[in-house]
Amino acid sequence: MTLIYTYQKYHHPLFIIHLLTLWIDWPQYLAGSQVAELLQAYATKFQLHQYIQFNTTIRVILRDDADAGWNVHVAKENDKDEVLHFDKVVLGTGSDTLPVWPQMPGRDKFMGTVMHGQNYKL
């Protein structure tokens, strides 16, 4: 079996962007549509579309003692409950992390509103 990832550092966003720039010419700063395109390319490259589910609520994640995997109890939009089994589960919402700010010379002089993307609400 070939593992796609060997080290945890591969999940770092900068690595993902670097990985995708190997075959796509990206500008230094991405527009929202380009971020969406990047995520689509990533999902296609690693054949992830088959695992993506929308309109699904995770009810509970429980350890499966039989094989040390995880049973993920979900509810679909039609209220149909389902249990999915995985060997690994990653919670990657990012909402519980502190924003990281890049160096921005002159930021202290800018008179407008400056906010991190994590705080942006439509």
Order of alpha helices (4+ residues) and beta strands (2+ residues): alpha-alpha-beta-beta-beta
